[in-house]
């Protein structure tokens, strides 16, 4: 499960590098620096957020994010999570 986290980090870098290349290429010459700084600051913001929120989600759901259809929302047998209590 941890390998998925590390692959997502690599994909996030690739996505932001693509955004950086596209936006700097599509903007006018006078706006290239502003576009580049915006994307670099976005990466600087995303790194700690992805680290803290990603690990929080990973540790909050050790069994995965799947509904338990045997116990239901209120812990009653046979009741789906979206059913009435």
JOQUI-V202827 format. One record per backbone hydrogen bond with DSSP energy under -0.5 kcal/mol. NH is the residue of the N-H (numbers start at 1). CO is the residue of the C=O. Records with the same first field share a line. If there is no record, write none. Layout:
# JOQUI-V202827
NH: CO ; CO
This chain:
# JOQUI-V202827
4: 1
5: 1
6: 2
7: 3
8: 4
9: 5
10: 6
11: 7
12: 8
13: 9
14: 10
15: 11
16: 12
17: 13
18: 14
19: 15
20: 16
21: 17
22: 18
23: 19
24: 20
25: 21
26: 22
27: 23
31: 28
32: 28 ; 29
35: 31
36: 32
37: 33
38: 34
39: 35
40: 36
41: 37
42: 38
43: 39
44: 40
45: 41
46: 42
47: 43
48: 44
49: 45
50: 46
51: 47
52: 48
53: 49
54: 49 ; 50
55: 51
56: 52
57: 53
58: 54
59: 55
60: 56
61: 57
64: 61
66: 64
69: 67
72: 68
73: 80
75: 72
78: 70
79: 76
80: 78
83: 80
